[in-house]
Amino acid sequence: MNITLRVWRQPDSDAPGKMHTYQVADVSEDMSFLEMLDVLNEQLTIDGEDPIAFDSDCREGICGMCGLVINGLAHGPGKNVTTCQLHMRSFADGDVIDVEPWRAEPFTVIKDLVVDRSSFDRIIQAGGYITAPTGTAPEANSIPVNKADADAAFDAATCIGCGACVAACPNGSASLFMAAKVAHLGLLPQGQPERHSRVLDMVDQHDAEGFGGCTQIGECTAACPKGIQIDLISRMDRDVLSAIAHRK
Amino acid sequence: MWRSTIVLKVAMAISGLILVLYLLAHMYGNLKVFAGQEAFDGYSHHLRTMGEPLLPYAGALWIIRVVLLVAVILHIYCAVTLWRRMRLATAGGGGQRYESTKARRGNQRTYASFTMRWGGVVIALFVVYHLLHLTWNTISPGGASGSPYERVVNGFSIWWVVLSYTVALLAVGFHLRHGVWAALASLGANTSQRRRRHLNVLATVVALLITVGFLIPPFAILFGLVG
C-alpha cells in the first residue's frame, strides 16, 4: 500500500516546527507503524535528508518509550495498543496520516516527534515509591495481600508511563498516570506508611510541573494502551481527601 | 495543598451539588403554579415566613441566598482557575491542540463534557436575566406585578420568553449531565467500572428531571393550560 504522511518536523525545542508531507511507497500491512517510519527514515537518509526523530525501545508495548499522536489520537486508532503495536493494516491504501508529538506544556518537544517526559520522573520522585528496606524477595506469605487487592494493584502497576493520558487529555492533565501510581502502591500493605504524604506530594509536583486538572471526561482512559481505568482517579481523590483530614 | 487541582475540583463538586439541590427545591416550587394563584403566591409568601419567630422575616430565605451566592462564587472561581491551568498546560489549545483535524472530538468525549465551560457562561448570564425578570421584575415582558403568579403567567405567555428559558434550560441540562457525574467522581464516588455506569445513569436522570421539570410550567402557560 502507498501512504501519505504529514509529520511534525521541529529541529530543536526552541525552533518553530511545522507539518511536512512525505510519500511512503510499498508499505506492507504487516509492518508496525514504527517500522513504516524506519522505512521512511532509510529513504530520507539515502536522499541526504535529516531522518525523523522518534522515541522507541522495546517495540513490544511494555517499555513506555514510544508514543505518537496519529490522526489526532494518542497511539492512533485501536484500543489498548502502543504506537509500536499499531500495524499498518489499521490503515488503507492511499490514506493521509497525520503524525505529531505528544502535546502538553510540561512535555517539551526535543526534536520532531520526541518529547521530554522527565516531569513524570519528578512526579515519581516526589512520592511514587516506598521506603521499606529492599533486599532479597521476602517469603511470599509473610505479608498477606488479598487476591482482589493484589489484582487491582497489578492492573494499576501495568501503567508504563508513556504519557498518552496527558496527550489525549483536553486539559493536559497527568491525573491518570499519577492515579495509577498512587493506586498501585496504596493498594498494598507496603505502601501504607507513606500513603497520605505520597498522594499530597505527587499532586503538588504534578501541579508544579504545569499539568492541568481532571474534568472526568475519560479521554485518558480511552487512549491508555494498558486500559488503566478512570475509577483510579476517583480513588486518588479519596486519598487526597483522607490525607487532608488526617494531616498532622 | 489548598490550591491543588484536586482540592479545586472538590470545591467545585460540593458547590455544584449544593446548586443542584437548590434547583430541585426550586423546581418543586415552580410546579405549584398548577395549584393556582393562591397556592403559588402563598408558597412564595411562606418562603419569607418560614423559620419565624426563631428567624426574622425572610431570614431563612436570606440564609439560602447567602449559601447560594457563596456556592456560585466558589464554583466560578474554581472554574476560572482550572480553565487558566488548562490553557497553560496546553498552550491555549485544549482538546484542539493538534494540527490534525481528524479527531476533533477525541476518542469518546460527549457533547455535554466539551460544552461545560461555555455552557457555564450561558447559565451565568441566564441567571442574571432570570433574576432581573422574575425576582426583581426589572424587566417585565407581559407586564409587571406584585404577585409572583402573575409575573410568571404574564412572562411565559410570550413565545420568545419561553424560547429564551428553553435554551437556558437545555444548557443547564447538558451542564448537569456531565457535571453531576464529574462532581460525584471528583468526590471519590467512582469506585469501579460498574459504579461509573451507575453514576452516569444518575447524572442523566438528574439532568433530565431538572430540565423537563423546569420546562413544564413555561410550556403549560404558553399553551394556555394554566389558570
Interface residues (C-beta under 8 A of the other chain):
Chain A: R6 W8 M19 V69 N71 G72 L73 D98 E100 R103 A104 E105 P106 A168 P170 N171 G172 S173 S175 L200 V203 D204 H206 D207 G210 F211 G212 G213 C214 T215 Q216 I217 G218 E219 A222 A223 Q229 I230 D231 I233 S234 R235 M236 D237 R238 V240 L241 I244
Chain B: M1 R3 S4 T5 I6 V7 L8 K9 V10 L82 R85 M86 L88 A89 T90 A91 G93 G94 G95 R97 Y98 E99 S100 T101 K102 A103 R104 G106 N107 Q108 R109 T110 S113 F114 M116 H178 W181 A182 A185 S186 L187 G188 A189 N190 T191 S192 Q193 R195 R196
